Amino acid sequence: MDIVLRGVRIDDERPLVDIGVESGRIVEIAETIEGRGDEEIEAGGRVALPGFVEPHLHLEKAFLHRRLPARTGTLEEAIRVTGVLKAQQEREDVLERSRRVLDMAVRNGTTLIRAHPDVDPIQGLIGVETAVELRKEYQDLLDLQIVAFPQEGILKAAGVDDLMEQALDMGADVVGGCPYNELSWDDTKAHIDKVFDLAARRGLPIDMHVDFADDADDRRFASARYIAEKTIETGYQGRVALGHVTSLGALSPDEAKPVIDLLRRADIHIVTLPATDVYLGGRKDEARPRRGLTPVRALHEAGVNVAYSSNNIRNAFTPFGRADPLQIGNLLAHLVQFGTPDQQAEILKMGTVNAARVVGVSDDYGLAVGKQADIVILDTLTVADALLDLPARSWVLKRGRVTVVTTVESRVCRGCGENHSLKAPQAAPR
Ligand SMILES: [Zn+2]
């Protein structure tokens, strides 16, 4: 075997296991694997999870937070400020900021990212072009899926039909949509129809930004039902993901239930983006501001596949972020009040197996024999502590190759009399 990981915790109720890896796959999981691997890693009882999956990240808009700071913090302002900056996008700068995000993600144990570069008349195809380049550059570290995302609308913005075709020709492998950013409900429906037509013609999955508002009074922000019907009608069950869907959270349970039932029947994946949704949501509420999240609990209880992701990293939409699925999972757990052991385990699933379903890699994913060896080993000893400790990612493996080793040393000094000096902090990566 190429690598044997010794003494790994994959289940708090069961003994530690060894994991054998060969030719990029998990070939054995047993309490003791006989024989030695070419490389032996003593995990010392640390926890292993399958590599994190970020189904919704924006690379080319990351790290713009200091260029043109947002003042009020509304969605409208974020779109406007980012629009100004998007018009100035320059290749080397986009690559540099995207690499900062990807490096963070790799270090945090993410082994697959679905990036959503904007495709619009403002920045053209630079987001797709750079993502295609980075997909190759990072191929040994993570898999990168690329969504052609028409952030400024399709009908509203001239030339986007053509740009979408070009983006897919260049190598984008998912059809995106932003149906709320149109001028009328008829145009929103036409936008959705175009997305489905394009996806069907190209045989590609769909991943749209949808219903991103505090309420669903304006029909452009209540398109989930229409999308679910369209999904069933076109046989696209299991191949449609929707990000945000916050308007649904504003409906009464009676109003939301039929929509949620339809989403489940359509096997639509919901990706909640808590860092952005909570930051921008409820801004106009003077008293008791809404949390502005999709109804995660109701969706989960109805059997809808729910995952979460970082969305933006440090820009007007989301001023925080370190591309860390454990940090976002911890935030989400607080916001949706998932605190019991079972609920915390569910949050970990949302960042791993559920997210893998969103991006269509379930067959090859997970800690099981035969699956691709995408593994993150956390510096903690019980799975139940993963969201509590937010531990260092001691090792990360991508396709059976070690891509990250993290050591963190810390001690409490009570007059230890030793030298307290440290090495200078590592320079920010690139
Ligand atoms: Zn997004």
Boltz pocket constraint, residues with backbone or C-beta under 6 A from the ligand:
constraints:
  - pocket:
      binder: B
      contacts: [[A, 56], [A, 58], [A, 116], [A, 209], [A, 243], [A, 311], [A, 312]]
      max_distance: 6.0
